């Protein structure tokens, strides 16, 4: 008997990915100072961070983390149900529920684990989960773990979503979408999806990882911006490592939902709780995100400046009003060449290529922070125009 070698198969797949200009590589960041990072000894202006409100290095978060670490130590030492649940966790859950206008909230170690746990708890074999084609990978993987049937609809297309739900009219159904799509930066048609969910008796779940802190009154997220209440979208998931600058995630909703997740969400039950110090830092971040509106106002001004300047320079952008601003390039190699030119000029704007995005849709994903200044945006626009021109010329020579 000769079995195929699975490590060898993995290595062969990596070689093929490199051949297609799709190879990913880890880059060690040597230092961070606001929107500037140091890589390979070179300081770059960072347009790749999800630190939208500029809180990751905020002194109030650092102080909260240090004080809690002095009290509790570094780790929670156990799962929430086995002695790892501390007062910092409970206070943060209460604060997140109040902020997002929900009855209760439950912490998870990561957004990926939150989505896996929620869908595994809610769905069973024979159920159906209908998802936007561009949903985050964790939403897709959550359905696979649950044993339910996954159906995907054309991005932001209500008619397509309705057809998928009607095709499984006798099955319990979860309708799931990103609030803000991580690679395109656009906002889901949440009000229409909520109406569709009610009409089809499907529970709406929204992953608002990139909307929380950025959209809605007090930055409470895309559901609040859409004026949707808990009954309209019963399951909300959001992360603490983007606009809040910390780490971890939570699910918010009714008491019945949260009580059920405590019993059945395996990714909550069978993992160590997030460090209490991290929860304390996140709690400080919520207060700043809620009440320092100037951060959101500045962020929106920077995005408007960038989009206006891109239009003047003929830079092709996808339709986005959020801090995620994708610059469409097309070919993977062209995106790589443009990203390398930007780095040589002092800007960190990585190329996003398949399978993260569709074939032929490679892009430069520029993201903005309240710590950026308009002069930073203006310099980036000029550098982008040069980089795209350089990439086009290089591609012509390759032909």
Secondary structure as GFF3:
##gff-version 3
##sequence-region A 1 399
A	DSSP	alpha_helix	6	19	.	.	.	ID=ss1
A	DSSP	beta_strand	29	33	.	.	.	ID=ss2
A	DSSP	beta_strand	36	39	.	.	.	ID=ss3
A	DSSP	beta_strand	42	46	.	.	.	ID=ss4
A	DSSP	alpha_helix	59	72	.	.	.	ID=ss5
A	DSSP	three_ten_helix	80	82	.	.	.	ID=ss6
A	DSSP	alpha_helix	87	99	.	.	.	ID=ss7
A	DSSP	beta_strand	104	108	.	.	.	ID=ss8
A	DSSP	alpha_helix	111	122	.	.	.	ID=ss9
A	DSSP	beta_strand	128	132	.	.	.	ID=ss10
A	DSSP	alpha_helix	137	146	.	.	.	ID=ss11
A	DSSP	beta_strand	149	153	.	.	.	ID=ss12
A	DSSP	alpha_helix	158	166	.	.	.	ID=ss13
A	DSSP	beta_strand	173	178	.	.	.	ID=ss14
A	DSSP	alpha_helix	190	200	.	.	.	ID=ss15
A	DSSP	beta_strand	203	207	.	.	.	ID=ss16
A	DSSP	three_ten_helix	217	219	.	.	.	ID=ss17
A	DSSP	alpha_helix	222	225	.	.	.	ID=ss18
A	DSSP	beta_strand	235	239	.	.	.	ID=ss19
A	DSSP	beta_strand	249	253	.	.	.	ID=ss20
A	DSSP	alpha_helix	255	264	.	.	.	ID=ss21
A	DSSP	alpha_helix	266	269	.	.	.	ID=ss22
A	DSSP	alpha_helix	276	291	.	.	.	ID=ss23
A	DSSP	alpha_helix	293	313	.	.	.	ID=ss24
A	DSSP	beta_strand	324	330	.	.	.	ID=ss25
A	DSSP	alpha_helix	332	344	.	.	.	ID=ss26
A	DSSP	beta_strand	347	348	.	.	.	ID=ss27
A	DSSP	beta_strand	351	352	.	.	.	ID=ss28
A	DSSP	beta_strand	362	367	.	.	.	ID=ss29
A	DSSP	alpha_helix	374	398	.	.	.	ID=ss30
###
